[in-house]
């Protein structure tokens, strides 16, 4: 399984970006998916996750109300709509997927995801 993330870029504070992550195999209802991010010198941190069906989503407190995760299983694609961007959102953003956990579980830690994309850089200038 391969994940290809895209959509990162340079944006001013208050701006918006939309990240996409295309999965090489049909996501259907197989994979729970998430976004993580890692800034230079910092640990990788959870940003958002979405259930297999897309009916449940979870957010880190730092992005709640500004970011929206969604998925289109017909297109095997995961999205992250980011609004009201702040300089502290600057990081490499990684999409992740897992097919092993129970159908009702949505992991929120990086160690629970088996597949990872290559990362896309988001830089927010002040």
N, C-alpha and C positions, 0 to 999 in steps of 0.2 A: 504494500500500500504506500503510495506517495502522496504527499500533500504539498501544494504549491501556493504559497502566500504572495499577495501583491497588494498594491494600493497605497503603500507608504509614501512619504514625501516630506517636504519642508512647508510648514504652514505657520502663519502668525497666530499668536495667542487669541483665543476666541473663535478661531476658524474650525473647519470641519474636514474630515477625511473618511473614506469608506474603504475598509480592508476587505479583501476577498481571499478565500482559501478553497482551491479546487482539489477534490480528492480523486485519485486515479481509479477507484472502484465505486460502484453504486453505494451511496450512503444509506439510502432507503431508511430503514429503521434499525440499521446495524450498529451505527456508531454514535456514541455520545461524543460531543465535540466541545472545544474550549479555546480560549485565547489566553496566552500568558505574555508577559513582557519582561525584558531585562535591560536595565540601564547600566552603563559602564561602572564597574566596581561594586555592583549590587547583585543580590540574589535574584533569580528568576521569580516573578510573583504572579499570582493568579489575577486575571482581569475579569473574565466572564466565562460562563459555561451554559450549554443548552442541552436539553434532554433529546433523546432519540426522535421523538415525534415533533419536537419544537414547542411543546405546550408549556414547558417549564424552563425558566432561565434564572441565572444567578449572577450577581455582580459583586465585585470588590467595593467596599464602602467609598473608596477614593474615586470611583467612576460612576457610581450609581446616580441616575438622573441625567447623565451626560452621554453615556454610551448605550447602544442597543445591539444585542446579538440576535442574529436570525440565521435561518438555514433554508435552502431550497433543495430538497432531496431529489427533485426531478433533474436538477442541474448539478447534483453532487457538490454543492458549494455552500460554504459557511461564510457569513458576513459579520463585520463589526462596524457599525455606524458610530462615528466619534464626533460629537459636537462640543462646543465650548472648550476646545483644547487649551491646556495649560502647559507652561514650560516643563512642569514636573511629569507630564505625560511622555516626554522624550525618552525613547527606548527602542530597542528592536522588539517587534511583536511577532510572536510565534503561534501558529495554530496547532492544535493537537487533537487526536482522535483515539478512541479506545472502543474495542468491541467485546471486551471480556467481562465487564462488570454486569451485574444484574440489571435487567431492563429498567428498573425503577431508580437506580442509583446514578447520580451525577457527581463524579469526583471533582473536588476543588483543589487538589494538590498535584503538582507536576509529576510526581513519582507514580501516579496511578494511570498515566497515559502512555500507550505503547507506540503511537505513531506521531511524528513531528514534522512540521514544515521547516523550511530553511530560514524563516525570519524575514521581516520587511521593516525597514528603518522608518521611524516616525520622529521628526524633529520639529519642535514647537519653539518659535522664537518669541521673545518678550517684547 
